[in-house]
Amino acid sequence: MSDVCSSCSAAGSCTSGSCSNEPQLSEAQKASKIGKIIAVMSGKGGVGKSSVTSMLAVSLNRQGYKVGILDADITGPSIPKIFGITEKANVNKIGVIAPQSRNGIKVMSLNLMLENEDDPVIWRGAIITQLIQQFWSDVVWGELDYLLIDMPPGTGDVPITVFQSLPVSGVVMVTSPQQLAGMIVRKAIKMAKKYDTTFYGLIENMAYASCPDCHKRIEIFGTPKGAEEAKKNEIPYLGQLPIDPVLSSMSDLGKIEDYQTENFDNIVQRILEEVAKDSKEKVIN
């Protein structure tokens, strides 16, 4: 059936432009301008996706980029805690205003809408996916160079909604040395490939720990396999990150923006190189 606008008497006769098949933007979307959208995912819980997302946001922010984080881990949100954000999200006539971190990183998370941060979210998938869509359509993100999405574990409702509803530019995969983690990460990679996603690369988190006395490298979870996994799945390898008690402590204190490590700065530069490479290839094509 042809679409007919209310001011037209017949299909194809619209002169007002309201018959356009283009998706209608919300007021919040009209007030936002977002450059790249990067999903940080793994498929497995406990490998440090939220820490990697937070460190990536902080590093980009330090380089002068305008950054936001969409916390898509609805039932286990941790981004506000990591940044020490306690201010609740406000709503005006345009949309939801995302609170900002101390250094200006915008964050939207369900925990910023709950009365108590430890209140459980006991929702079925349909409501959760609707909320993800609203985080995209109803939040006033303003002008951002990068919007990072902290994805939940698994390959279910939320990842499907993100890939189908949001214009994701690319994915950063996070894994750890355990064989179980590798198997589940491969599931997430295969899922993302079904949506013809660009992979900016794979990070192997918790690859080792450094002895505080002798500084010897200790591979607690076994021999790192990140480079091998990346090659096997034909995606760029970004590097390793250690287990760092300082990172854990500063995240608990909500002071992630005071944490700094050369290991991650090098990884971010590789991500930016992959982003630039992908943008150039898309312009050529």
C-alpha positions as CSV (number, residue, x, y, z in Angstrom):
1,M,0.0,0.0,0.0
2,S,1.4,3.4,-1.0
3,D,2.1,6.0,1.7
4,V,-0.1,9.0,1.5
5,C,0.5,12.1,3.6
6,S,-2.5,13.7,5.3
7,S,-2.2,16.8,3.1
8,C,-2.3,14.9,-0.2
9,S,-5.2,13.4,-2.0
10,A,-3.2,10.7,-3.9
11,A,-0.1,8.7,-3.6
12,G,2.9,10.4,-5.3
13,S,1.4,13.9,-5.2
14,C,3.0,15.1,-2.1
15,T,4.7,18.5,-2.3
16,S,5.2,19.1,1.4
17,G,7.9,16.6,1.9
18,S,6.0,14.8,4.6
19,C,5.6,11.7,2.6
20,S,9.3,10.9,2.7
21,N,10.3,7.3,3.5
22,E,13.3,8.7,5.5
23,P,13.1,7.8,9.2
24,Q,11.7,10.7,11.3
25,L,14.2,12.1,13.7
26,S,13.2,12.8,17.3
27,E,13.9,16.2,18.8
28,A,16.8,14.7,20.8
29,Q,18.3,13.3,17.6
30,K,18.0,16.6,15.9
31,A,19.9,18.2,18.8
32,S,22.7,15.6,18.5
33,K,25.5,15.1,16.1
34,I,27.5,12.0,16.6
35,G,30.6,11.0,14.6
36,K,31.6,7.4,15.2
37,I,29.8,4.8,17.2
38,I,32.0,2.1,18.6
39,A,30.6,-1.0,20.3
40,V,32.8,-2.7,22.9
41,M,31.8,-6.3,23.2
42,S,32.9,-9.7,24.2
43,G,30.0,-12.1,24.5
44,K,31.4,-13.2,27.9
45,G,31.0,-11.5,31.2
46,G,33.9,-10.7,33.5
47,V,36.6,-10.0,30.9
48,G,36.6,-6.2,31.5
49,K,34.4,-4.7,28.8
50,S,33.3,-1.9,31.0
51,S,36.9,-1.1,32.1
52,V,38.0,-1.1,28.5
53,T,35.1,1.1,27.5
54,S,35.9,3.5,30.3
55,M,39.6,3.7,29.6
56,L,38.9,4.2,25.9
57,A,36.6,7.1,26.7
58,V,39.1,8.7,29.0
59,S,42.0,8.3,26.6
60,L,39.9,9.8,23.7
61,N,38.8,12.6,26.0
62,R,42.4,13.4,26.9
63,Q,43.2,13.8,23.2
64,G,40.5,16.4,22.9
65,Y,37.7,14.3,21.4
66,K,34.1,14.8,22.6
67,V,33.0,11.4,24.0
68,G,29.9,9.8,25.3
69,I,29.1,6.3,26.7
70,L,25.9,4.4,26.2
71,D,25.7,1.8,29.0
72,A,23.8,-1.0,27.2
73,D,24.4,-3.5,30.0
74,I,21.0,-2.8,31.4
75,T,20.9,-5.5,34.1
76,G,24.5,-5.0,35.2
77,P,25.4,-1.3,34.6
78,S,28.7,-0.2,36.1
79,I,29.8,2.8,34.0
80,P,28.4,5.5,36.4
81,K,30.1,3.9,39.3
82,I,33.4,3.7,37.5
83,F,33.2,7.5,36.7
84,G,31.8,8.4,40.1
85,I,28.6,9.9,38.6
86,T,25.8,10.2,41.0
87,E,23.7,12.9,39.3
88,K,20.5,11.5,37.9
89,A,19.4,12.0,34.3
90,N,17.1,14.9,33.8
91,V,14.3,15.3,31.2
92,N,13.4,18.5,29.4
93,K,11.1,19.2,26.4
94,I,13.7,17.9,23.9
95,G,14.7,14.7,25.6
96,V,16.8,13.1,28.3
97,I,19.9,15.0,29.3
98,A,22.9,12.7,29.8
99,P,24.9,13.5,33.0
100,Q,28.7,14.3,32.5
101,S,31.8,13.0,34.2
102,R,34.2,15.4,35.9
103,N,36.1,15.9,32.6
104,G,33.0,16.1,30.4
105,I,32.4,12.6,29.2
106,K,28.6,12.1,28.7
107,V,27.1,9.0,30.2
108,M,23.7,7.4,29.9
109,S,22.9,4.4,32.0
110,L,19.8,2.9,33.6
111,N,21.5,3.3,37.0
112,L,21.2,7.1,36.5
113,M,17.4,6.7,36.4
114,L,17.0,4.4,39.4
115,E,16.3,5.6,42.9
116,N,19.1,3.4,44.3
117,E,22.1,2.2,42.3
118,D,21.8,-1.3,43.7
119,D,18.1,-1.7,42.8
120,P,17.7,-4.8,40.6
121,V,16.3,-4.6,37.1
122,I,13.9,-7.5,36.7
123,W,12.7,-6.9,33.2
124,R,11.9,-9.1,30.2
125,G,13.8,-8.7,26.9
126,A,11.2,-6.6,25.1
127,I,11.3,-3.8,27.7
128,I,15.1,-3.9,27.8
129,T,15.4,-3.6,24.0
130,Q,12.9,-0.7,24.0
131,L,15.1,1.1,26.6
132,I,18.2,0.7,24.4
133,Q,16.3,2.2,21.5
134,Q,15.2,5.1,23.7
135,F,18.8,5.7,24.9
136,W,19.5,6.3,21.2
137,S,16.5,8.2,20.1
138,D,15.5,10.1,23.3
139,V,18.9,11.1,24.8
140,V,20.3,14.5,23.9
141,W,23.9,13.5,23.2
142,G,24.8,16.9,21.7
143,E,27.9,17.0,19.5
144,L,30.2,13.9,20.0
145,D,33.2,12.7,18.1
146,Y,32.7,9.2,19.6
147,L,29.8,7.4,21.2
148,L,31.0,4.2,22.9
149,I,28.5,1.4,23.7
150,D,29.3,-0.8,26.6
151,M,27.7,-4.1,25.5
152,P,26.3,-6.7,27.9
153,P,27.4,-10.4,27.8
154,G,25.8,-12.7,25.3
155,T,24.5,-12.5,21.8
156,G,20.8,-11.9,22.6
157,D,18.3,-9.1,22.6
158,V,20.5,-6.1,23.4
159,P,23.3,-6.8,20.9
160,I,20.7,-7.6,18.2
161,T,18.9,-4.3,19.0
162,V,22.2,-2.4,18.9
163,F,23.3,-3.7,15.5
164,Q,19.8,-3.4,14.0
165,S,18.8,0.0,15.4
166,L,22.0,2.0,15.8
167,P,24.4,3.0,13.0
168,V,27.4,1.2,14.6
169,S,30.7,2.3,12.9
170,G,32.8,-0.6,14.2
171,V,33.5,-3.0,17.1
172,V,36.3,-3.5,19.6
173,M,36.3,-7.1,20.9
174,V,37.6,-7.8,24.4
175,T,38.8,-11.3,25.4
176,S,41.0,-12.9,28.1
177,P,43.5,-15.9,28.0
178,Q,41.0,-18.6,29.2
179,Q,39.9,-21.1,26.6
180,L,36.3,-20.6,27.7
181,A,36.5,-16.9,27.1
182,G,38.0,-17.5,23.7
183,M,35.2,-19.8,22.7
184,I,32.5,-17.4,23.7
185,V,34.2,-14.4,22.1
186,R,34.3,-16.3,18.9
187,K,30.5,-16.6,19.1
188,A,30.2,-12.8,19.5
189,I,32.6,-12.2,16.6
190,K,30.5,-14.5,14.3
191,M,27.4,-12.7,15.4
192,A,28.8,-9.3,14.6
193,K,30.0,-10.5,11.2
194,K,26.4,-11.4,10.4
195,Y,25.6,-7.7,10.5
196,D,28.6,-6.9,8.2
197,T,30.3,-5.0,11.0
198,T,33.8,-3.4,10.8
199,F,36.2,-4.7,13.4
200,Y,38.6,-2.2,14.8
201,G,40.4,-4.9,16.6
202,L,40.7,-7.3,19.5
203,I,42.1,-6.5,23.0
204,E,43.3,-9.3,25.3
205,N,42.6,-8.1,28.8
206,M,44.0,-9.7,32.0
207,A,46.8,-11.2,30.0
208,Y,49.2,-11.1,32.9
209,A,50.1,-9.6,36.2
210,S,53.4,-8.0,37.3
211,C,54.9,-9.1,40.6
212,P,55.1,-5.9,42.8
213,D,58.5,-7.0,44.2
214,C,60.5,-8.6,41.3
215,H,58.3,-7.2,38.4
216,K,58.2,-10.7,36.9
217,R,55.4,-11.2,34.4
218,I,52.9,-13.8,35.8
219,E,50.4,-15.3,33.3
220,I,47.7,-16.1,35.9
221,F,45.1,-17.4,33.3
222,G,47.5,-19.2,31.1
223,T,49.4,-18.3,28.0
224,P,47.8,-15.4,26.2
225,K,46.2,-16.3,22.9
226,G,44.9,-12.9,21.7
227,A,47.1,-12.5,18.7
228,E,46.3,-16.0,17.6
229,E,42.5,-15.4,18.1
230,A,42.7,-12.2,16.1
231,K,44.5,-13.8,13.2
232,K,42.2,-16.8,13.2
233,N,39.1,-14.5,13.0
234,E,40.8,-12.2,10.5
235,I,40.5,-9.0,12.7
236,P,43.3,-6.6,13.8
237,Y,45.1,-7.4,17.0
238,L,45.3,-4.4,19.3
239,G,47.5,-5.7,22.1
240,Q,47.4,-7.0,25.7
241,L,46.4,-5.4,29.0
242,P,47.6,-6.6,32.4
243,I,45.6,-7.2,35.6
244,D,46.2,-3.9,37.5
245,P,45.0,-3.5,41.1
246,V,45.4,0.3,40.7
247,L,42.7,0.2,37.9
248,S,40.4,-1.8,40.1
249,S,40.9,0.5,43.1
250,M,40.3,3.7,41.1
251,S,37.2,2.3,39.4
252,D,35.8,1.4,42.8
253,L,36.5,5.0,43.9
254,G,34.9,6.4,40.8
255,K,38.2,8.0,39.7
256,I,38.9,6.2,36.4
257,E,39.7,9.6,34.9
258,D,42.8,9.8,37.1
259,Y,44.1,6.4,35.9
260,Q,46.8,6.4,33.2
261,T,48.8,3.6,31.5
262,E,51.0,3.6,28.5
263,N,49.8,0.1,27.6
264,F,46.3,1.4,26.9
265,D,47.4,4.7,25.2
266,N,49.2,2.5,22.6
267,I,46.1,0.4,22.0
268,V,44.0,3.6,21.5
269,Q,46.3,4.8,18.9
270,R,45.9,1.5,17.0
271,I,42.1,1.9,17.3
272,L,42.3,5.4,15.9
273,E,44.4,4.1,13.0
274,E,41.8,1.4,12.2
275,V,39.0,4.0,12.4
276,A,40.9,6.3,10.0
277,K,41.7,3.4,7.7
278,D,38.0,2.3,7.6
279,S,36.8,5.8,7.0
280,K,39.2,6.2,4.1
281,E,38.2,2.9,2.5
282,K,34.5,3.8,2.8
283,V,35.1,7.2,1.0
284,I,37.0,5.4,-1.8
285,N,34.2,2.8,-2.2
